[in-house]
Amino acid sequence: MFRVLVCLTDEHTPWLVAVAGSVCVVASCIAFQLLRHATEAQGLPRFWWLLAAAFSTGAGIWSTHFIAMLAYDPGVVVGYEAGPTFLSLGVASGVSALALALVVNARSARHLAAGGLMLGLGIASMHYIGMAGVEIPGRFEWDPVLVTASVAFGIVLSPIAFLVFAKRPTRHPTLAAGLVLACAICTLHFTAMAGAQARPDPAVAVSGVLLSRDALAAAIAIAMLAILKCDFASIVAYKRIQAIQHEAGCLKALANSAVEALAVCDGGRIIEANDSLADLLGLASEGLRGGAFLDLIPPEQRRAFQQGCRSGGETPIETHLTSAAGETVPVEVFVRPITYGGREHTLFAIRDLRERKRAEAQIRFLAHHDALTGLKNRASLRPRLEEEIARTLRSGIGFAILYVDLDRFKPVNDTLGHAAGDDLLKAIAQRLAGRLRETDAAFRLGGDEFVIVQTNVHDRAGCATLARDIIESVSAPIEVLGHAVAVGASIGIALCPGDGLDADALLRRGDAALYRAKAIGRGVHCFAEADRERSSRDQNEWDGITGGVVRLRAHA
């Protein structure tokens, strides 16, 4: 230790030693600042930050060494070979790059220690390669203990610097790590220099082409300017990145606050998407970036969508998007130009139409269906009758309408209440629908009145069979609000074309037939008579030739 102090006080110029130490601290702190940016970046930016940090570290080590060499006065003329001198700079930068890459991707303290060990060996290699290029009219004699101690300082303190940087034990880990690394570089250098004794020897010839002290000073100045330029460029770049990230963050926050789904596209490629679009499609917003917006649209609709985009204007484009689950989502898309990142992009604002489509479908349904039972309503009956009449005129095959009116329904409402009556009507509607073919249709006219349109009717027998099935089905007890309720049904039947080729006429005659069935007794069906009024009973049978009335007896 005494030898090191003597070397510093007697063999070095103090102010140049101070300069060397200051340069080492500045370069080391800059290196860790650049390394911090590298750890925060991803992809190609990480590579450039790492490259800048490696150069700053290597150039700092090299500049410290040779500024200290300028301060060194062994009592003889000193020269520097260009080859080893600049090779030492390459070694310092290359080893620093490997060590810092290991630290940036470190997953444990063991990786950090390995990176520090590698950097310590790099500092030592740089020092002794540089010393190999130092020429004096004599030779250096090396103290093995001090040489070993110098290397030990480098490989012990360098890992500590990386651990301080990664673990952040202080409020300013970058500064603290820079100071520890500067200590590693300086202690290695001056301990190694204390272990070198210059022995003059006139017999030793000095090479004729050497770097002078002035040339070395110029090279050091260039290296330092490069380090400072890296630092300045890193500050500018980092501030710019922060500004871009802040702008992107604000835009992202604004986009995510929007109810509508948004996608920013560059040439058809999605570069940004908000959470609403990700939720709409069941994807992560990161998974949307880089994909083609057109791929979200079903193939059969892409041409129409592209035409809508080219036409521009304020009119939204109605199309569909395909979700991650394969669901087709109806949407309308607004297309707008937008400046993003200083360039022109396209903004797609997407509005989910599922609720609107469901509401429209519900409105259409209620326009033609009964809200309580779900059967078709009175408004849809006439168009259906006119359609069937036209079909009859074309094919000659007739149809029938069966007017159904419930028996004993009013007492249910009076005794159990309207809620029970509604439940009863819904149950009866299900029973009616269950007795029909796909080509037939059931309508609720209101209250307890229903109409059945039976298609492809060739004779009265088929109508009578359906009427008996309906009466039997409706008459079976129904559980309503904890009560077993039994009602019945009376049916009036009108046939087309026999009873007319006009919707109003068929309805009047079916209603008249129902009136007769009610007058005769409940649980029966009657056919309309176009020529004269007549009816007959036949206890669950019908002659199939003349008009008649059928009564179903109440089952015990």
C-alpha positions in Angstrom: 0.0 0.0 0.0 2.9 2.3 0.8 4.3 1.6 -2.7 1.0 2.7 -4.2 1.1 6.0 -2.3 4.7 6.7 -3.3 3.8 6.0 -7.0 0.9 8.5 -6.8 2.9 11.3 -5.1 6.3 10.9 -6.6 5.8 9.4 -10.0 2.6 11.2 -11.2 1.6 14.7 -11.8 -1.2 15.4 -9.2 -3.5 17.6 -11.3 -3.5 15.0 -14.2 -4.3 12.3 -11.7 -7.3 14.4 -10.6 -8.3 14.8 -14.2 -8.0 11.1 -14.8 -10.2 10.3 -11.7 -12.8 12.9 -12.8 -12.9 11.5 -16.3 -13.3 8.0 -14.9 -16.2 9.1 -12.7 -18.0 11.0 -15.5 -17.6 8.2 -18.0 -18.7 5.5 -15.6 -21.8 7.4 -14.6 -22.7 8.1 -18.2 -22.2 4.4 -18.9 -24.7 3.4 -16.2 -27.1 6.0 -17.4 -27.0 4.5 -20.9 -27.3 1.0 -19.4 -30.4 2.1 -17.5 -32.0 3.1 -20.8 -31.0 -0.2 -22.3 -32.7 -2.1 -19.5 -35.9 -0.1 -20.1 -36.0 -0.5 -23.9 -37.0 -3.5 -26.0 -36.0 -4.7 -29.5 -33.7 -2.6 -31.6 -33.6 0.5 -29.3 -32.2 -1.8 -26.6 -29.3 -2.8 -28.9 -28.4 0.8 -29.6 -28.5 1.9 -26.0 -26.4 -1.1 -25.1 -23.9 -0.3 -27.9 -23.6 3.3 -26.6 -23.1 2.1 -23.0 -20.4 -0.3 -24.1 -18.5 2.4 -26.0 -18.8 4.8 -23.1 -17.5 2.2 -20.7 -14.6 1.1 -22.9 -13.7 4.7 -23.9 -13.9 5.8 -20.2 -11.6 3.0 -19.1 -9.2 3.7 -21.9 -9.2 7.5 -21.4 -8.6 7.1 -17.6 -5.7 4.8 -18.3 -3.9 7.0 -20.8 -4.6 10.3 -19.0 -3.0 8.7 -16.0 -0.1 7.6 -18.3 0.3 11.2 -19.3 0.6 12.0 -15.6 3.2 9.2 -15.1 6.8 10.4 -15.0 9.2 7.4 -14.7 12.2 9.7 -15.2 12.8 8.6 -18.8 11.2 9.5 -22.2 8.0 7.7 -22.7 6.4 6.8 -26.1 3.4 4.8 -27.2 3.0 2.3 -30.0 -0.2 3.0 -32.0 -1.1 -0.7 -32.4 -1.4 -1.8 -28.8 -2.7 1.6 -27.7 -5.7 1.5 -30.0 -6.1 -2.3 -29.6 -6.6 -1.7 -25.9 -9.5 0.6 -26.7 -11.2 -2.1 -28.8 -10.6 -4.7 -26.1 -12.1 -2.4 -23.5 -15.2 -1.6 -25.6 -15.7 -5.2 -26.8 -15.5 -6.8 -23.4 -17.7 -4.1 -21.9 -20.3 -4.9 -24.5 -20.4 -8.6 -23.6 -20.5 -7.8 -19.9 -23.2 -5.2 -20.2 -25.3 -7.5 -22.4 -25.1 -10.1 -19.7 -26.2 -7.6 -17.1 -29.1 -6.3 -19.2 -30.5 -9.8 -19.6 -29.6 -10.9 -16.0 -32.2 -13.0 -14.2 -30.3 -13.3 -10.9 -27.5 -11.9 -8.8 -25.3 -14.7 -10.2 -25.6 -13.3 -13.7 -24.8 -9.8 -12.4 -21.7 -11.1 -10.7 -20.6 -12.9 -13.8 -21.0 -9.7 -15.9 -19.0 -7.8 -13.3 -16.3 -10.4 -13.3 -16.1 -10.2 -17.1 -15.8 -6.4 -17.0 -13.1 -6.6 -14.3 -11.1 -8.9 -16.5 -11.7 -6.6 -19.4 -10.3 -3.6 -17.4 -7.2 -5.6 -16.5 -6.8 -6.8 -20.1 -7.1 -3.2 -21.4 -4.5 -2.0 -18.9 -1.8 -4.5 -19.6 -2.3 -4.4 -23.4 -2.0 -0.7 -23.2 1.1 -1.0 -21.0 2.6 -3.4 -23.6 2.5 -0.4 -26.1 4.4 1.8 -23.7 8.1 2.2 -24.8 10.9 3.6 -22.7 14.7 3.4 -23.2 14.8 0.5 -20.8 12.3 -2.0 -19.5 9.6 -2.4 -16.8 10.0 -4.8 -13.9 6.7 -6.0 -12.5 5.9 -6.8 -8.9 3.7 -10.0 -9.0 1.9 -9.2 -5.8 0.8 -5.8 -6.9 -0.1 -7.0 -10.3 -2.3 -9.7 -8.7 -3.8 -7.2 -6.3 -4.6 -4.8 -9.2 -6.5 -7.6 -11.1 -8.3 -8.5 -7.8 -9.5 -5.0 -7.3 -11.0 -5.0 -10.8 -12.8 -8.3 -10.5 -14.1 -7.6 -7.0 -15.4 -4.1 -7.4 -16.9 -4.4 -10.8 -19.5 -7.0 -9.7 -20.4 -4.8 -6.8 -21.0 -1.9 -9.2 -23.5 -4.0 -11.1 -25.2 -5.2 -8.0 -25.6 -1.6 -6.8 -27.1 -0.7 -10.2 -29.5 -3.6 -10.3 -30.6 -3.8 -6.6 -30.9 0.0 -6.1 -29.9 0.2 -2.5 -29.7 4.0 -2.7 -31.9 6.8 -4.1 -29.3 7.4 -6.8 -28.2 3.9 -7.9 -26.8 5.1 -11.2 -24.4 7.6 -9.5 -23.5 5.1 -6.8 -22.8 2.3 -9.4 -20.7 4.8 -11.4 -18.6 5.7 -8.4 -18.0 2.0 -7.5 -16.9 1.3 -11.1 -14.7 4.4 -11.2 -13.1 3.1 -8.0 -12.5 -0.3 -9.7 -10.8 1.3 -12.7 -8.6 3.7 -10.7 -7.5 1.2 -8.1 -6.6 -1.3 -10.7 -4.7 1.2 -12.7 -2.7 2.8 -9.9 -2.0 -0.5 -8.1 -0.7 -1.9 -11.4 1.4 1.2 -12.0 2.9 0.9 -8.5 3.9 -2.7 -9.4 5.8 -1.5 -12.5 9.4 -0.2 -12.0 11.0 1.5 -15.0 14.6 0.4 -15.3 16.6 2.5 -17.8 18.8 0.5 -20.2 20.7 2.3 -23.0 21.0 -1.0 -24.8 17.2 -1.1 -25.4 16.3 0.6 -28.7 13.1 2.6 -28.9 10.9 2.2 -32.0 11.2 5.1 -34.4 7.3 5.5 -35.0 5.6 6.2 -31.7 2.7 8.4 -30.6 3.9 11.5 -28.8 2.3 12.8 -25.7 0.6 15.4 -27.7 -0.9 12.9 -30.1 -2.0 10.7 -27.2 -3.6 13.7 -25.6 -5.5 14.5 -28.8 -6.7 10.9 -29.0 -7.9 11.1 -25.4 -9.7 14.3 -26.1 -11.4 12.8 -29.1 -12.5 9.8 -27.0 -13.8 12.1 -24.3 -15.7 14.2 -26.8 -17.2 11.0 -28.2 -18.3 10.0 -24.7 -19.9 13.4 -24.1 -21.6 13.3 -27.4 -23.0 9.8 -26.6 -24.3 11.3 -23.3 -25.8 14.3 -24.9 -27.4 12.2 -27.7 -28.7 9.8 -25.1 -30.3 12.7 -23.1 -31.9 14.2 -26.3 -33.0 10.7 -27.4 -34.4 9.8 -24.0 -36.3 13.1 -23.7 -37.7 12.5 -27.1 -38.7 8.9 -26.2 -40.3 10.2 -23.0 -42.2 12.8 -25.0 -43.4 10.2 -27.5 -44.3 7.8 -24.8 -46.2 10.5 -22.9 -48.0 11.5 -26.1 -48.8 7.8 -26.8 -49.8 7.3 -23.2 -52.2 10.3 -23.4 -53.6 9.2 -26.7 -54.0 5.6 -25.3 -55.7 6.9 -22.2 -58.0 9.1 -24.4 -58.7 6.2 -26.7 -59.5 3.9 -23.8 -61.8 6.4 -22.3 -63.9 6.3 -25.5 -66.9 4.0 -25.5 -66.4 3.2 -29.2 -63.8 0.8 -30.4 -60.8 2.6 -32.1 -58.0 1.4 -34.3 -55.2 3.5 -35.8 -53.9 2.0 -39.0 -50.8 2.7 -41.2 -51.4 1.3 -44.7 -54.0 -1.1 -43.4 -51.9 -2.4 -40.5 -53.1 -1.8 -37.0 -50.5 0.1 -35.0 -52.7 1.0 -32.1 -56.0 -0.3 -30.7 -58.0 0.7 -27.6 -59.4 -1.6 -25.0 -62.9 -1.3 -26.3 -61.9 -2.9 -29.6 -60.0 -5.6 -27.7 -63.1 -6.4 -25.6 -65.3 -6.3 -28.6 -63.2 -9.0 -30.3 -62.2 -10.9 -27.3 -58.5 -10.3 -27.9 -55.7 -8.4 -26.1 -54.8 -5.1 -27.7 -51.2 -6.2 -28.1 -52.5 -9.1 -30.2 -54.2 -6.7 -32.6 -51.1 -4.6 -33.2 -49.4 -5.5 -36.5 -52.3 -7.3 -38.0 -54.3 -6.2 -41.0 -57.6 -4.5 -40.2 -59.2 -6.1 -43.2 -58.5 -9.5 -41.7 -61.1 -8.8 -39.0 -63.8 -8.5 -41.6 -65.4 -11.6 -43.1 -64.1 -12.3 -46.7 -67.4 -11.9 -48.4 -67.8 -8.3 -47.0 -64.3 -7.0 -47.6 -64.8 -5.7 -51.1 -67.9 -3.7 -50.0 -65.9 -2.4 -47.0 -63.0 -1.3 -49.2 -65.4 0.5 -51.6 -67.0 2.3 -48.6 -63.5 3.4 -47.4 -62.6 4.8 -50.8 -65.9 6.7 -51.1 -65.1 8.6 -47.8 -67.7 11.0 -46.5 -69.6 11.1 -43.3 -71.7 8.0 -43.9 -70.6 5.1 -41.7 -69.9 1.7 -43.3 -72.1 -1.1 -41.9 -70.3 -4.4 -41.9 -69.3 -7.2 -39.5 -66.2 -8.1 -37.6 -65.1 -11.6 -36.6 -64.3 -12.1 -33.0 -61.6 -14.5 -31.5 -64.4 -16.9 -30.8 -65.6 -16.9 -34.4 -68.7 -14.8 -33.6 -69.8 -12.4 -36.3 -70.3 -9.0 -34.7 -72.4 -6.4 -36.6 -70.8 -3.0 -36.5 -70.7 0.3 -38.3 -67.3 1.9 -39.0 -66.4 5.5 -39.3 -63.2 6.2 -41.3 -61.2 9.3 -40.5 -57.7 10.6 -41.4 -55.5 11.3 -38.4 -52.0 12.6 -37.8 -50.2 10.2 -35.4 -46.5 10.3 -34.7 -46.0 13.1 -37.2 -47.5 10.9 -40.1 -50.8 10.5 -41.7 -52.7 7.5 -40.6 -56.3 6.2 -40.8 -58.6 6.0 -37.8 -61.3 3.4 -37.7 -64.0 4.2 -35.1 -66.2 1.1 -34.6 -69.6 1.1 -33.1 -71.1 -2.2 -31.8 -74.5 -2.7 -33.4 -75.5 -5.9 -31.5 -77.8 -4.1 -29.1 -79.4 -2.1 -31.8 -79.9 -5.1 -34.0 -81.5 -7.0 -31.1 -83.8 -4.0 -30.4 -84.7 -3.8 -34.1 -85.4 -7.5 -34.3 -87.5 -7.2 -31.2 -89.5 -4.4 -32.7 -90.0 -6.3 -35.9 -91.0 -9.4 -33.9 -93.6 -7.4 -31.8 -95.0 -5.8 -34.9 -96.1 -9.2 -36.1 -96.3 -11.3 -32.9 -98.3 -11.2 -29.7 -96.1 -9.9 -26.8 -97.6 -12.3 -24.2 -97.7 -15.7 -26.0 -95.2 -15.2 -28.8 -97.7 -16.3 -31.4 -98.4 -14.2 -34.5 -100.8 -11.3 -33.9 -103.9 -10.0 -35.6 -101.9 -7.6 -37.8 -100.1 -10.5 -39.5 -103.2 -12.7 -40.0 -104.6 -10.9 -43.0 -101.4 -10.9 -45.0 -101.1 -14.6 -44.3 -104.7 -15.3 -45.4 -104.1 -13.3 -48.6 -100.9 -15.3 -49.3 -102.8 -18.6 -48.8 -105.7 -17.5 -51.0 -103.2 -16.6 -53.8 -101.5 -20.0 -53.4 -104.9 -21.7 -53.5 -105.7 -20.0 -56.8 -102.4 -21.1 -58.3 -102.4 -24.7 -57.1 -106.0 -25.5 -56.5 -105.2 -26.9 -53.0 -107.2 -25.2 -50.3 -106.6 -24.3 -46.7 -108.7 -23.8 -43.5 -109.0 -21.3 -40.7 -109.9 -22.6 -37.3 -111.4 -20.0 -34.9 -110.5 -21.1 -31.4 -112.2 -19.6 -28.3 -111.4 -20.8 -24.7 -114.3 -22.1 -22.5 -114.4 -21.2 -18.8 -111.5 -18.8 -19.1 -113.2 -15.8 -17.4 -113.6 -17.6 -14.1 -109.8 -18.2 -14.0 -109.2 -14.5 -14.3 -111.9 -13.7 -11.7 -110.7 -16.2 -9.1 -107.0 -16.4 -9.5 -106.2 -13.0 -11.1 -104.9 -11.7 -14.4 -101.3 -13.1 -13.7 -102.8 -16.6 -13.6 -104.8 -15.9 -16.7 -101.6 -14.7 -18.5 -99.7 -17.9 -17.5 -102.7 -20.0 -18.7 -102.7 -18.2 -22.1 -99.0 -18.8 -22.5 -99.4 -22.5 -21.7 -102.3 -22.9 -24.1 -100.3 -21.1 -26.9 -97.5 -23.6 -26.5 -100.0 -26.5 -26.7 -101.6 -25.0 -29.8 -98.2 -24.6 -31.5 -97.2 -28.1 -30.6 -100.2 -29.5 -32.5 -99.3 -27.8 -35.8 -97.1 -28.7 -38.8 -94.3 -26.4 -39.9 -96.5 -25.1 -42.7 -99.4 -24.2 -40.4 -99.5 -21.1 -38.2 -101.2 -20.0 -35.0 -102.4 -16.4 -34.3 -103.7 -14.7 -31.1 -106.4 -12.2 -31.9 -106.7 -10.9 -28.4 -108.1 -12.1 -25.1 -108.8 -15.8 -25.3 -109.3 -15.9 -29.0 -107.0 -17.7 -31.4 -106.9 -18.5 -35.1 -105.2 -21.5 -36.7 -104.3 -21.4 -40.4 -104.1 -25.0 -41.6 -102.5 -25.4 -45.1 -102.9 -28.1 -47.8 -106.4 -29.1 -46.8 -108.0 -31.6 -49.2 -111.2 -32.4 -47.3 -113.0 -31.7 -44.0 -111.6 -34.8 -42.3 -108.2 -33.4 -41.8 -109.7 -30.2 -40.3 -111.9 -32.2 -38.0 -108.9 -34.3 -36.8 -106.9 -31.2 -36.0 -109.9 -29.5 -34.2 -110.4 -32.6 -32.0 -106.6 -32.7 -31.2 -106.7 -29.0 -30.2 -109.8 -29.4 -28.0 -108.3 -32.5 -26.3 -105.0 -30.8 -25.8 -106.5 -27.5 -24.4 -108.9 -29.4 -22.1 -106.1 -31.2 -20.3 -105.5 -29.7 -16.8 -102.8 -27.0 -16.6 -100.7 -26.1 -13.5 -101.1 -22.3 -12.8 -99.8 -20.7 -9.7 -100.0 -23.9 -7.8 -103.6 -24.7 -9.0 -104.7 -27.3 -11.5 -106.9 -25.4 -14.0 -109.1 -27.1 -16.6 -110.5 -25.1 -19.4 -111.9 -26.1 -22.8 -112.1 -24.8 -26.3 -114.8 -24.3 -29.0 -113.8 -24.1 -32.6 -115.4 -22.7 -35.8 -113.9 -23.8 -39.1 -114.0 -22.0 -42.5 -112.6 -23.6 -45.7 -111.1 -22.0 -48.7 -112.2 -22.1 -51.5 -115.5 -23.6 -50.4 -116.4 -20.9 -47.9 -115.0 -18.0 -50.0 -111.9 -16.6 -51.7 -111.9 -13.4 -49.6 -110.1 -13.0 -46.3 -112.9 -11.0 -44.7 -115.5 -13.6 -45.9 -113.5 -16.4 -44.4 -113.1 -14.7 -41.1 -116.8 -13.8 -40.9 -117.8 -17.4 -41.6 -115.2 -18.9 -39.3 -116.5 -16.5 -36.5 -120.1 -17.5 -37.3 -119.2 -21.2 -37.1 -117.5 -20.5 -33.7 -120.7 -18.7 -32.5 -122.8 -21.8 -33.4 -120.3 -24.1 -31.6 -120.6 -22.0 -28.5 -124.4 -22.0 -28.8 -124.5 -25.8 -29.2 -122.3 -26.5 -26.2 -118.7 -26.2 -25.2 -115.9 -28.5 -26.3 -117.2 -28.8 -29.9 -116.2 -27.7 -33.4 -118.5 -26.5 -36.2 -117.9 -26.0 -39.9 -119.2 -22.9 -41.7 -122.1 -23.4 -44.1 -122.0 -21.2 -47.1 -125.5 -22.1 -48.4 -127.5 -22.6 -45.3 -127.3 -22.8 -41.5 -127.3 -26.4 -40.2 -125.5 -28.4 -37.5 -125.7 -31.8 -36.0 -124.1 -33.8 -33.2 -122.3 -37.0 -33.6 -120.4 -37.8 -30.2 -116.8 -37.8 -31.3 -117.6 -38.8 -34.9 -118.2 -37.0 -38.2 -119.8 -38.5 -41.3 -117.1 -36.9 -43.6 -119.8 -36.1 -46.3 -122.0 -33.4 -44.8 -121.3 -30.5 -42.5 -121.5 -31.4 -38.8 -120.7 -30.7 -35.2 -118.5 -32.8 -33.0 -118.5 -32.6 -29.2 -115.8 -34.0 -27.0 -117.3 -35.3 -23.7 -115.5 -34.2 -20.6 -113.1 -37.0 -19.4 -113.5 -38.1 -15.9 
